[in-house]
């Protein structure tokens, strides 16, 4: 009896740590229960932290997180929004990259609607619908993100736009309705190179950034 109680406490602690580290939710292993709308509104994917040292800006830009062509735009954004922090943003973008991919693989339209803007959401929904019509199910896994770097940045009025280059390895399998593998392999990861663009109104009280464009690098 005591062993069961102790194991349950350990499992609860690990679940809480996973929840906090992965930006609230990834859904990698199984489909989670839907969250109430009021609870979802409190979740922040790309939450900046307050930056009080302006002298550290040049140091952050030289850490390899910002490409040469994006430095001027990032400096403009930092000047307009002193709460913006480059390392925190890049870490949040990596979490968003994982969450969007896994939501797409699961066919979770609600999760995608929360993470993407209207145009990107429509593209994902079309691809999901085509996949479902063929009776195919994706059994993919993000093995690792090798690199994430801001490659362009712009501030158009109050709208910030940041594009990141992601280099990642993905193990991909497509199964038919009977569970038979029709494409891919879990033993051979595929290298991917993508450029994803995130946007946000810097004067908005909502700290979340939306995925507004995806492209191959």
Beta strands, then each sheet from edge to edge (+ up, - down):
strand 1: 137-138
strand 2: 141-156
strand 3: 159-175
strand 4: 181-201
strand 5: 210-216
sheet 1: 1+ 3- 2+
sheet 2: 1+ 3- 4+ 5-
end
